Every structure is written in structure tokens, then in C-alpha cells.
Amino acid sequence: MELLLTGGTVYRGKTFVPADIAVSNGRIVSVSPTLSREGRTVIELNDVWIVPGFVDVHVHLREPGFSYKETIASGTAAAAAGGYTAVCAMPNLSPVPDCGEHLQTELDAIARDALVRVYPYGALTAGERGETLADLPAMAGGAVGFSDDGRGVQSEEMMLRAMECAKALDKPIAAHCEDEALVQKGWCVNDGDCARRFGLPGNDPASEYRQVRRDIELVRRTGCRYHVCHVSTRQSVAAVRAAKAEGLPVTCETAPHYLILCDRDVENDGRFKMNPPIRSAADRQALVEGLLDGTVDCIATDHAPHAAREKAGGLDGSLNGVVGLETAFPILYTCLTEPGIVPLEILLRALCVRPREIFGLPGGKIAPGEIADLTVIDPRRPHRINSASFRSLGRSTPFDGRPVSAAVILTLCGGRVVYGGAEGEKL
């Protein structure tokens, strides 16, 4: 039976247009001001927004190997609750997907348990140790790209070889940029005022941006498609902007916490500890400007769940990583779009459009024949972020308790309701 979404307003680039949407067999069959209800399962909407499903190109689902932190089932349930219909899963797993056999283990779990589309990365190097190249050709058919996320590739020669291989396979590299020679042992926060305030070792911003610059030079030599993960510094933004102006195939992402917080907001609590750390107000402003001018292509959450005990040691004694799938749109809309800092069109471009363009993923349009990956948003549903209600097994977010003004109320993936909504319910 066909599904009918009625009473909503459909996103058409810069505007919303009242329209009904009919869905059948995983695809949109009709978009029209008025569609018949006869023979259709109806979900009634109340003048809310229907947009293409969000895509997060940087998540940690923790399975296989670390299911006490998160599972594919719980992580994709969290994604659905956040309006995400597709996520790209990082390879810091056990076994690390560094060959065809190990990647297939992850693919089998995805096929069994995922609520939304999951596109895994293959590792760049064996075991993500940076010593020998992973079996990239064996993973090319099942991996969305290659990454050693969680660790920077320290050897320039190794990264060059990886880029040459990825270029031949026509796959992108998504790089965690971190020069370990520039990182203080036991760092906890951004270097500078924040480190002095807490009396803790700091993370030098140069550890990120110098490796970004190194890798852009390698892109210039190889032509490999190159995507910078979780950009956090103004120098990295400037490097990517210059690479784009040169016509190099370089893209990047940042995360909500880098766009909204600066190191003056950091508290001595594990929910403020992540890698890279929250940077200065000047870095945050540069990231916002990069989002506005298109230098920053995507907003990705770097959703990185841990067990409660692993985040209970303050800044010094907690593991790096926070969750973000269930908070991203509400906090971004409330803090950036509602005040007029980032137009809704740019926010949705970073959540819906550019991730699909960069990684060649389906969807992104609300039109007949397109896949029915849809997110429904109520921009007038104030509430407080409550980590206790998360579908994710992780609870650590710097935004816990923050008031927000919008909410995701319904998510469809392949025409199937994966979050919210029931027949006859008015949303």
C-alpha cells in the first residue's frame, strides 16, 4: 500500500511549498498540492517542513568489536531519530576493515541490523597502524572511501601511496589530520588560554593544519579526491579554501560543536573532550565563514559513543568523543539559523546536498522517481536536549540540557518510517 504524507510543506531550494507526497516501493511516486487519500496509508502533517534525508559522512557505529559502546542497531536508530537516512561509518573497529574479509564482517552486520543506509569506510593502512597499506582494491566494491580516522597518517610516503591507489580506484580519502610530533602527551584541550585555565596539556592547532597542508600538496601531485575530516582551525579552513580556488579535488567537513562552541565554553567534564578539541572563538568564526562561502562542504557529527564510565573522568580522565546524531539539527538550527547567522538553505546544503555529491550517494531530491529518503522537521517545537532519552547507547554531549526550538518528528528511509509517525497520527 502506498504511503501519503499530507499537510506538509516541501523544500524547494530556497522556499517551502505546500504539497502532498505519495510513496510506494521505496520511491516517491507523486508530489502535488493535493493527492487522493484513497487506498493509501496516511500520515497527517501540520504545516511542517519536509526535506531530503540528512547524510552524516562521519560516524562511529562501534560494531564489530566495541558493541558495549554502540551497535549498528542503536547507532542507526539514533541516526533515524536525528533525521539521518544515510551515514558513513568509520573503520576503527575490531577487526579493522582493512581487507575484503574484514570489511565483509561489517557489511554483514549492516545488512542484518541497520535502520538507515550505512556506507562503511575501509581503512587506509593495515590495522590503522600507518605502517603498511591496507588492501584497498579488495575493499573498493564495498567501501565508500578510505580513512584511518582516529589517527593521522604520519608518513608522507605512506599517504602518497594511499592517494595513488585511491585515485586508481576512483575512491576518496577521508583524512583525520593530526601530526603526532606536534601533540603534547596526554593533551586534553585546545592549547593556549583553555589549557592554562585548567592546568592541562594542550593540543597545538598546528598538529591539524600542517598535515592538511601536507596532504593538499600530495593531492596536487596525485589528483586524488581528498576530504578533510572534522576541520577545527582557521588555518585548515584557509588551506582548503586555497585548494578549492586552485581547482583541486579537496573538500572538508566540520562538526556542530566546532561551529557553536569555543574553548571558553569548555567545562571540566568528559562531555567536552573530543579530538580535535574545541578551539578558539577565532577558529569558530572562521568555520562559520567557511560554511557560508562554501569552503566547508559538510556538517558531520563525528558521532563517537563511549560507555558512561569512559566519559566520567573529566577532561583529564575521559576518552575522546561525543555523540551528535540526535542533537545536530536542533542545535544547529537554534544557534545558527534562527539568529540569522547561517541561512537555512546553506544549513540544508551541508546536511543534505553536498555529502551526497562528494561521496556519490543516492537521493537528495524530492521528486517523482527519487528514493523516498525524507526528513520531516517541526521548526516550532521547543524542548530541551535530554541525553537520557537518546536512542544511542552513548550519552555524552556538550549540549545536554540546552534549549532548542526545532525537532525532527519523522524520518523515512527507502519509503519506510524509521522514526516517528503512525497512521492517523497528526504530527
C-alpha positions, 0 to 999 in steps of 0.5 A: 500500500502506498504511503501519503504524507499530507499537510506538509510543506516541501523544500524547494531550494530556497522556499517551502511549498505546500504539497502532498507526497505519495510513496510506494516501493521505496520511491516517491511516486507523486508530489502535488498540492493535493493527492487522493487519500484513497487506498493509501496509508496516511500520515497527517502533517501540520504545516511542517517542513519536509526535506531530503534525508540528512547524510552524516559522512562521519560516524562511529557505529562501534560494531564489530568489536566495541558493541558495549559502546554502540551497535549498528542497531542503536547507532542507526536508530539514533541516526533515524531519530536525528533525521539521518537516512544515510551515514558513513561509518568509520573503520576503527573497529575490531577487526579493522576493515582493512581487507575484503574479509574484514570489511565483509564482517561489517557489511554483514552486520549492516545488512542484518541490523541497520535502520538507515543506509550505512556506507562503511569506510575501509581503512587506509593502512593495515590495522590503522597502524600507518605502517603498511597499506591496507588492501584497498582494491579488495575493499573498493566494491564495498567501501565508500572511501578510505580513512584511518580516522582516529589517527593521522597518517604520519608518513608522507610516503605512506599517504602518497601511496594511499592517494595513488591507489585511491585515485586508481580506484576512483575512491576518496580519502577521508583524512583525520589530520593530526601530526603526532610530533606536534601533540603534547602527551596526554593533551586534553584541550585546545592549547593556549588560554583553555589549557592554562585555565585548567592546568592541562596539556594542550593540543597545538592547532598546528598538529591539524593544519600542517598535515592538511597542508601536507596532504593538499600538496600530495593531492596536487601531485596525485589528483586524488579526491581528498576530504578533510575530516572534522576541520577545527582551525582557521588555518585548515579552513584557509588551506582548503579554501586555497585548494578549492580556488586552485581547482583541486579535488579537496573538500572538508567537513566540520562538526556542530560543536566546532561551529557553536562552541569555543574553548571558553565554553569548555567545562571540566567534564568528559562531555567536552573532550573530543579530538580535535578539541574545541578551539578558539572563538577565532577558529569558530568564526572562521568555520562559520565563514567557511560554511557560508562561502562554501569552503566547508562542504559538510556538517558531520557529527563525528558521532563517537559513543563511549560507555558512561564510565569512559566519559566520567573522568573529566577532561583529564580522565575521559576518552575522546568523543561525543555523540551528535546524531540526535542533537545536530539539527536542533542545535544547529538550527537554534544557534545558527539559523534562527539568529540569522547567522547561517541561512537555512538553505546553506544549513540544508546544503551541508546536511543534505546536498553536498555529502551526497555529491562528494561521496556519490550517494543516492537521493537528495531530491524530492521528486517523482522517481527519487528514493523516498529518503525524507526528513520531516522537521517541526521548526516550532517545537521547543524542548530541551536536549535530554541525553537520557532519552537518546536512542544511542547507547552513548550519552555524552554531549556538550549540549545536554540540557540546552534549549532548542526550538526545532525537532525532527518528528519523522524520518523515512528511509527507502519509503519506510518510517524509521522514526516517528509517525503512525497512521492517523497520527497528526504530527 
